[in-house]
């Protein structure tokens, strides 16, 4: 219980690069970001690069001594085996600390179901990878209750309202607090982070919302300067 409380009190700042950046681009990004980055124990910075460069970046960050965690942008719902094109959770051990699961782009463009997401969370939990489960406004209850039978102390819930992501307009802080309150009733011991149109210009609105334990950043994470400003705002 004490460990769970400590994990929940730690703030998370997660940058999702989506389908952008080569390995060379990523190295330049980290070189620029780390020049002004001062790690703090109470704020964990996580970057989710494209899968194809994940292992290379893990090695690069280790050699450079950059204290940033990595996340896979997706993971297979199946164990290792005859699944062409898949990346099993077991393959992420030692490379990635986290895996993003159920992002609305995966649900929309790749037709992932709540059962797919549940299987992915189960696989990541068994592999010791921390799942970041994305839920939206309209389907939060079904998306959350489908995970009820999975025993995973390290589950992180990312509240990502689809409208905020689609129209690039952040949800009002009071609405985010209301959604976080609802989610915490279903999963009271899990950290909840917010994602949706956050930038270095508006981040101050979101750093102290009740029950929100961090931020999930999309396009603003692509530039090291803007992402660095967001990280510093959360650290303060």
QUINOR-V325253 format. One record per residue. N is the residue number from 1. RES is the residue in one small letter. PSI is psi in whole degrees, -180 to 180 (999 if undefined). Layout:
N_RES_PSI / N_RES_PSI
This chain:
1_x_-41 / 2_x_-39 / 3_x_-42 / 4_x_-42 / 5_x_-40 / 6_x_-42 / 7_x_-40 / 8_x_-34 / 9_x_-20 / 10_x_134 / 11_x_146 / 12_x_137 / 13_x_109 / 14_x_125 / 15_x_122 / 16_x_108 / 17_x_-12 / 18_x_-141 / 19_x_64 / 20_x_161 / 21_x_127 / 22_x_175 / 23_x_-41 / 24_x_-42 / 25_x_-43 / 26_x_-41 / 27_x_-42 / 28_x_-39 / 29_x_-49 / 30_x_-36 / 31_x_-42 / 32_x_-45 / 33_x_-46 / 34_x_-19 / 35_x_-28 / 36_x_15 / 37_x_126 / 38_x_106 / 39_x_148 / 40_x_144 / 41_x_-27 / 42_x_1 / 43_x_119 / 44_x_127 / 45_x_130 / 46_x_133 / 47_x_135 / 48_x_95 / 49_x_173 / 50_x_146 / 51_x_-35 / 52_x_-21 / 53_x_6 / 54_x_-49 / 55_x_-41 / 56_x_-42 / 57_x_-37 / 58_x_-43 / 59_x_-42 / 60_x_-46 / 61_x_-37 / 62_x_-46 / 63_x_-36 / 64_x_-15 / 65_x_27 / 66_x_123 / 67_x_71 / 68_x_136 / 69_x_162 / 70_x_152 / 71_x_143 / 72_x_143 / 73_x_-14 / 74_x_171 / 75_x_154 / 76_x_145 / 77_x_2 / 78_x_158 / 79_x_174 / 80_x_140 / 81_x_-155 / 82_x_71 / 83_x_86 / 84_x_130 / 85_x_-4 / 86_x_156 / 87_x_108 / 88_x_152 / 89_x_-36 / 90_x_-29 / 91_x_-13 / 92_x_-9 / 93_x_132 / 94_x_-5 / 95_x_-46 / 96_x_137 / 97_x_-28 / 98_x_165 / 99_x_129 / 100_x_132 / 101_x_133 / 102_x_23 / 103_x_145 / 104_x_-26 / 105_x_-34 / 106_x_-40 / 107_x_-41 / 108_x_-54 / 109_x_-26 / 110_x_7 / 111_x_39 / 112_x_139 / 113_x_170 / 114_x_-31 / 115_x_-40 / 116_x_-46 / 117_x_-44 / 118_x_-44 / 119_x_-39 / 120_x_-42 / 121_x_-41 / 122_x_-43 / 123_x_-44 / 124_x_-40 / 125_x_-43 / 126_x_-30 / 127_x_-4 / 128_x_17 / 129_x_139 / 130_x_118 / 131_x_135 / 132_x_102 / 133_x_120 / 134_x_132 / 135_x_152 / 136_x_-174 / 137_x_-51 / 138_x_-27 / 139_x_19 / 140_x_-43 / 141_x_-48 / 142_x_-35 / 143_x_-34 / 144_x_-43 / 145_x_-23 / 146_x_-16 / 147_x_3 / 148_x_-30 / 149_x_1 / 150_x_128 / 151_x_101 / 152_x_104 / 153_x_-21 / 154_x_15 / 155_x_132 / 156_x_133 / 157_x_123 / 158_x_111 / 159_x_112 / 160_x_85 / 161_x_131 / 162_x_-39 / 163_x_-40 / 164_x_-38 / 165_x_-39 / 166_x_-42 / 167_x_1 / 168_x_41 / 169_x_115 / 170_x_151 / 171_x_151 / 172_x_141 / 173_x_-37 / 174_x_-33 / 175_x_-39 / 176_x_-43 / 177_x_-39 / 178_x_-44 / 179_x_-41 / 180_x_-37 / 181_x_-41 / 182_x_-46 / 183_x_-40 / 184_x_-21 / 185_x_-31 / 186_x_-42 / 187_x_79 / 188_x_-22 / 189_x_15 / 190_x_138 / 191_x_141 / 192_x_128 / 193_x_157 / 194_x_139 / 195_x_134 / 196_x_97 / 197_x_36 / 198_x_138 / 199_x_174 / 200_x_-18 / 201_x_-27 / 202_x_3 / 203_x_-30 / 204_x_-25 / 205_x_-21 / 206_x_-6 / 207_x_-17 / 208_x_25 / 209_x_137 / 210_x_132 / 211_x_4 / 212_x_125 / 213_x_13 / 214_x_-175 / 215_x_147 / 216_x_110 / 217_x_133 / 218_x_-103 / 219_x_-32 / 220_x_-12 / 221_x_-8 / 222_x_-24 / 223_x_125 / 224_x_-33 / 225_x_-48 / 226_x_-40 / 227_x_-39 / 228_x_-38 / 229_x_-38 / 230_x_-44 / 231_x_-45 / 232_x_-34 / 233_x_-40 / 234_x_-37 / 235_x_-30 / 236_x_999
